Amino acid sequence: MSHTLRVIFAGTPEFAAAALAAIHEAGFAVPLVLTQPDRPAGRGMKLQASPVKRYAQEHGMAVAQPPSLRRTGKYPQEAAAALDLLRATPHDVMVVAAYGLLLPQEVLDIPPHGCINIHGSILPRWRGAAPIHRAIEAGDTETGITLMQMDAGLDTGPMISEVRTPIAPGDTTATLHDRLAQLGAKLIVDGLVALERDGALPATPQPAEGATYAEKIGKQEAALDWRRSALALARQIRAFDPFPGGAATLDGAQLKLWAAEPVARSAGAAEPGEILEVSPAGVVVACGEGALRLTQLQKPGGKRLPAREFLAGMPLAAGQRFQLPEPPAA
């Protein structure tokens, strides 16, 4: 099926590539794709194209990679050229998904039907860069996708539609990301079909209450503080899979922790971070409240392994203690 609505697409990671693929497969013309400049990645730190750029090039779409869209920023000439290109490209609407660049009002004003954002939370919960990670870390039981008419604020625009999904006890950012990417892909296609049919999309202002900000994940957040509850640490480990992982230091070795479950522990004088029990089922560590059974671990230079295999190569014993991280500066 083909459509008359022409869509400029702006996005960068896999989450966005799923939406671009769905829009293309649904038969919408995509005359231009914006994505972030290639970045160094991998062991050789070679420049790598984003998932969105790879999809666009494989399907013969024009791609632009401006480092900025703001005339007043560090790259005024590149931004001006990108703005000229947007104006010169006939289109009806722009779809934005995890693009990673701020869109100034000048850009928002170019598409006849404005810019529609595919956001990975139920707004206004978790505006910002890392809504999927933060929902798991906070213990939310539900999340979803919101289609939003973009304004100049950070994820503050009126809401067009949403779809919800429960957060399962075993969900990691990786599993939840993939589910939300598919939900977002379907929701945007449904939205574009409705826009083409009706000529406009109804949008509702976000409620003022309940807005939270999902800060970008920093590597320094990986360190597990064993003084926290086992439940909070288990959520942190799930939220930080695949990046940056949970990190813990034992006898000078920096281990990555990839899966864990809270368990009850008998009353005793064990300090937070002390290993209480080691078995093929996992390594049980005392926490500020309860204990955590580590079931998937990784030693420096090694692979992610189930506890049984990890212990075969790096035996641990009850009584050993993980280091406590420095408390954050006040």
C-alpha positions as CSV (number, residue, x, y, z in Angstrom):
1,M,0.0,0.0,0.0
2,S,1.3,3.5,-0.8
3,H,0.4,6.7,1.0
4,T,0.5,10.4,0.0
5,L,1.9,11.7,3.3
6,R,5.6,12.5,3.0
7,V,7.7,11.9,6.2
8,I,11.1,13.3,7.1
9,F,12.5,11.1,9.8
10,A,15.0,12.0,12.5
11,G,16.5,9.3,14.8
12,T,19.7,7.5,15.7
13,P,19.7,4.2,17.6
14,E,17.9,0.8,17.1
15,F,14.8,2.1,18.9
16,A,14.5,4.7,16.1
17,A,15.5,2.3,13.3
18,A,12.5,0.1,14.2
19,A,10.1,3.0,13.6
20,L,11.8,4.1,10.4
21,A,11.5,0.5,9.1
22,A,7.8,0.4,10.0
23,I,7.1,3.7,8.3
24,H,8.9,2.6,5.1
25,E,7.3,-0.8,5.1
26,A,3.8,0.8,5.5
27,G,4.4,2.6,2.2
28,F,5.1,6.2,3.4
29,A,7.6,8.2,1.3
30,V,10.6,9.2,3.3
31,P,12.4,11.9,1.3
32,L,15.0,12.6,3.9
33,V,16.5,11.0,7.1
34,L,18.4,12.9,9.7
35,T,20.7,11.0,12.1
36,Q,23.7,11.7,14.3
37,P,27.2,11.9,12.8
38,D,29.1,8.6,12.7
39,R,30.7,7.8,16.0
40,P,33.9,5.8,16.9
41,A,32.9,2.5,18.4
42,G,34.2,-1.0,19.1
43,R,37.7,-2.1,20.0
44,G,39.3,-0.3,17.0
45,M,37.2,2.8,17.7
46,K,36.4,3.0,14.0
47,L,33.7,5.4,12.8
48,Q,30.4,3.5,12.7
49,A,27.1,4.6,11.1
50,S,24.0,4.7,13.3
51,P,21.3,1.9,12.9
52,V,19.1,4.5,11.4
53,K,21.7,5.5,8.8
54,R,22.4,1.9,7.9
55,Y,18.7,1.2,7.3
56,A,18.2,4.4,5.3
57,Q,21.2,3.7,3.1
58,E,20.1,0.1,2.5
59,H,16.8,1.4,1.3
60,G,18.0,4.2,-0.9
61,M,16.9,7.1,1.4
62,A,18.7,10.4,1.4
63,V,20.7,10.9,4.7
64,A,21.9,14.1,6.4
65,Q,24.1,14.1,9.5
66,P,24.4,17.7,10.8
67,P,26.3,18.0,14.1
68,S,23.7,20.6,15.2
69,L,20.5,22.2,14.1
70,R,21.1,25.4,16.1
71,R,22.4,28.5,14.3
72,T,23.7,30.0,17.5
73,G,25.7,26.9,18.6
74,K,29.1,25.5,17.8
75,Y,28.3,24.6,14.2
76,P,26.3,27.6,12.7
77,Q,27.2,26.8,9.1
78,E,26.3,23.1,9.3
79,A,23.1,24.0,11.1
80,A,22.2,26.6,8.4
81,A,22.8,24.1,5.6
82,A,20.6,21.5,7.4
83,L,17.8,24.0,7.8
84,D,18.1,24.9,4.1
85,L,17.9,21.2,3.2
86,L,14.8,20.7,5.4
87,R,13.1,23.7,3.7
88,A,14.0,22.5,0.3
89,T,12.8,18.9,0.9
90,P,9.0,18.6,0.1
91,H,7.3,16.9,3.1
92,D,4.3,17.0,5.3
93,V,5.5,16.0,8.8
94,M,8.7,15.1,10.7
95,V,8.9,12.1,12.9
96,V,11.5,12.1,15.7
97,A,12.7,9.1,17.7
98,A,15.7,9.2,20.0
99,Y,17.5,11.6,17.6
100,G,19.8,13.0,20.2
101,L,19.9,16.6,18.9
102,L,17.8,19.4,20.2
103,L,15.3,20.8,17.7
104,P,15.0,24.6,18.0
105,Q,11.7,26.3,17.3
106,E,12.9,27.1,13.8
107,V,13.0,23.4,12.9
108,L,9.7,22.7,14.6
109,D,8.0,25.3,12.5
110,I,9.2,23.9,9.1
111,P,7.0,20.8,8.6
112,P,3.4,21.7,7.7
113,H,2.1,19.2,10.4
114,G,4.9,19.8,12.8
115,C,7.2,17.3,14.5
116,I,5.8,14.1,16.1
117,N,8.1,12.5,18.8
118,I,8.0,8.8,19.7
119,H,8.9,8.8,23.4
120,G,9.7,5.7,25.5
121,S,7.5,6.4,28.5
122,I,3.9,7.4,29.5
123,L,4.3,11.1,29.7
124,P,4.8,13.2,31.8
125,R,6.5,10.3,33.7
126,W,10.2,10.2,32.6
127,R,10.9,13.0,30.3
128,G,14.5,13.1,29.1
129,A,17.2,10.9,27.8
130,A,16.9,7.5,29.6
131,P,13.2,6.8,30.2
132,I,13.5,3.0,29.9
133,H,16.4,2.6,32.3
134,R,14.9,4.9,34.9
135,A,11.5,3.2,34.8
136,I,13.1,-0.1,35.7
137,E,15.5,1.4,38.3
138,A,12.6,3.2,40.0
139,G,10.5,0.0,40.3
140,D,7.7,1.2,38.0
141,T,5.3,-1.6,37.2
142,E,4.2,-0.2,33.9
143,T,5.5,1.9,31.0
144,G,4.8,2.5,27.4
145,I,5.1,4.8,24.4
146,T,3.7,8.3,24.0
147,L,3.3,10.0,20.6
148,M,3.8,13.7,21.3
149,Q,3.5,16.9,19.2
150,M,6.9,18.5,19.9
151,D,7.4,21.9,21.3
152,A,10.6,23.8,22.3
153,G,10.6,22.2,25.8
154,L,12.1,18.8,26.7
155,D,9.4,16.3,26.1
156,T,6.8,18.8,27.3
157,G,4.5,18.9,24.2
158,P,0.9,17.8,24.0
159,M,0.2,14.0,23.8
160,I,-1.4,12.5,20.7
161,S,-1.7,8.8,21.7
162,E,-0.1,6.2,24.0
163,V,0.2,2.5,24.4
164,R,1.1,0.8,27.7
165,T,3.0,-2.4,28.7
166,P,3.7,-3.9,32.1
167,I,7.3,-4.1,33.3
168,A,7.9,-7.8,34.1
169,P,10.0,-8.7,37.2
170,G,12.7,-10.1,34.9
171,D,12.7,-7.2,32.4
172,T,16.0,-5.5,31.6
173,T,16.5,-2.3,29.7
174,A,17.5,-4.6,26.7
175,T,14.2,-6.6,26.8
176,L,12.0,-3.6,27.6
177,H,13.7,-1.5,24.9
178,D,13.0,-4.1,22.2
179,R,9.3,-4.4,23.2
180,L,8.8,-0.6,23.3
181,A,10.6,-0.2,20.0
182,Q,8.0,-2.5,18.3
183,L,5.1,-0.8,20.1
184,G,6.4,2.6,19.1
185,A,6.8,1.5,15.5
186,K,3.2,0.4,15.3
187,L,1.9,3.5,17.1
188,I,3.6,5.9,14.8
189,V,2.3,4.1,11.7
190,D,-1.2,4.2,13.1
191,G,-0.7,7.9,13.8
192,L,0.5,8.7,10.3
193,V,-2.4,6.8,8.8
194,A,-4.8,8.9,10.9
195,L,-3.0,12.1,10.0
196,E,-3.3,11.3,6.3
197,R,-7.0,10.4,6.7
198,D,-8.1,13.2,8.9
199,G,-5.7,16.0,8.1
200,A,-4.8,16.6,11.8
201,L,-4.2,14.7,15.0
202,P,-5.9,15.6,18.3
203,A,-3.4,16.4,21.0
204,T,-4.0,16.7,24.8
205,P,-1.7,18.9,27.0
206,Q,0.4,16.9,29.5
207,P,-0.8,17.0,33.1
208,A,1.3,19.3,35.2
209,E,1.5,16.7,38.0
210,G,3.8,13.6,38.0
211,A,6.5,14.9,35.7
212,T,9.9,13.4,36.4
213,Y,13.2,13.7,34.5
214,A,15.2,10.7,33.3
215,E,18.8,11.7,33.5
216,K,21.2,10.2,30.9
217,I,22.9,7.1,32.4
218,G,26.5,7.8,33.4
219,K,29.3,5.1,33.8
220,Q,29.9,6.3,37.3
221,E,26.4,5.0,38.3
222,A,27.4,1.4,37.6
223,A,29.0,0.9,41.1
224,L,26.7,-1.0,43.4
225,D,26.4,0.4,46.9
226,W,25.8,-2.7,49.1
227,R,24.4,-0.4,51.9
228,R,21.2,-0.1,49.8
229,S,18.4,-2.7,49.8
230,A,18.8,-5.9,47.8
231,L,15.6,-5.0,46.0
232,A,17.0,-1.6,44.8
233,L,20.3,-3.2,43.7
234,A,18.5,-5.9,41.7
235,R,16.5,-3.2,39.9
236,Q,19.7,-1.2,39.3
237,I,21.4,-4.3,37.7
238,R,18.4,-4.9,35.4
239,A,18.2,-1.2,34.5
240,F,21.9,-1.1,33.6
241,D,21.8,-4.1,31.2
242,P,23.2,-3.7,28.5
243,F,24.9,-0.4,29.6
244,P,26.8,0.2,31.8
245,G,26.2,-3.0,33.8
246,G,26.4,-3.3,37.5
247,A,30.0,-2.9,38.8
248,A,31.5,-4.2,42.0
249,T,35.1,-4.5,43.3
250,L,36.4,-7.6,45.1
251,D,40.0,-7.9,46.2
252,G,41.0,-5.3,43.6
253,A,39.2,-7.0,40.7
254,Q,36.4,-5.0,39.0
255,L,33.5,-7.4,38.3
256,K,30.5,-6.8,36.2
257,L,27.2,-8.1,37.6
258,W,24.5,-8.8,35.0
259,A,21.7,-10.7,36.8
260,A,20.7,-10.9,40.5
261,E,17.7,-11.6,42.7
262,P,16.8,-10.5,46.2
263,V,16.7,-13.2,48.8
264,A,16.0,-13.2,52.5
265,R,18.9,-13.5,54.9
266,S,19.0,-14.8,58.4
267,A,19.8,-12.2,61.1
268,G,23.4,-11.9,61.8
269,A,26.4,-9.5,62.0
270,A,27.3,-9.6,58.3
271,E,28.3,-6.3,56.9
272,P,26.9,-5.0,53.6
273,G,29.0,-6.4,50.8
274,E,30.0,-9.6,52.6
275,I,29.6,-12.8,50.7
276,L,27.3,-15.1,52.8
277,E,27.1,-18.1,50.6
278,V,28.6,-19.5,47.4
279,S,26.9,-22.2,45.3
280,P,26.3,-23.1,41.7
281,A,23.0,-21.3,42.0
282,G,24.7,-18.0,42.8
283,V,26.8,-15.8,45.1
284,V,24.7,-14.4,48.0
285,V,25.9,-11.0,49.2
286,A,24.6,-9.1,52.3
287,C,23.0,-5.8,51.6
288,G,21.7,-2.9,53.8
289,E,18.4,-4.7,53.7
290,G,18.1,-8.4,52.7
291,A,20.7,-10.1,50.5
292,L,21.3,-10.4,46.8
293,R,22.0,-13.6,44.9
294,L,24.3,-12.8,41.9
295,T,23.4,-15.3,39.1
296,Q,25.4,-13.8,36.2
297,L,28.8,-12.3,36.5
298,Q,31.8,-11.2,34.4
299,K,35.4,-10.9,35.4
300,P,37.8,-8.4,33.8
301,G,38.5,-9.4,30.2
302,G,36.0,-12.3,30.4
303,K,32.5,-13.0,29.2
304,R,29.1,-12.8,31.0
305,L,28.7,-16.2,32.6
306,P,26.1,-18.0,34.8
307,A,27.4,-18.2,38.3
308,R,28.3,-21.9,38.0
309,E,30.6,-21.3,35.1
310,F,32.0,-18.0,36.5
311,L,32.9,-19.8,39.8
312,A,34.8,-22.5,37.9
313,G,37.2,-19.8,36.6
314,M,37.2,-17.5,39.7
315,P,36.3,-19.3,42.9
316,L,34.8,-17.1,45.6
317,A,34.2,-17.9,49.3
318,A,31.9,-16.9,52.1
319,G,33.5,-14.1,54.2
320,Q,35.0,-12.3,51.3
321,R,33.8,-8.7,51.0
322,F,33.0,-6.4,48.1
323,Q,34.3,-2.9,48.5
324,L,31.8,-0.2,49.4
325,P,31.9,2.7,46.9
326,E,32.6,6.2,48.2
327,P,29.4,8.0,49.2
328,P,28.5,10.6,46.6
329,A,29.7,14.1,47.3
330,A,27.1,16.3,49.0
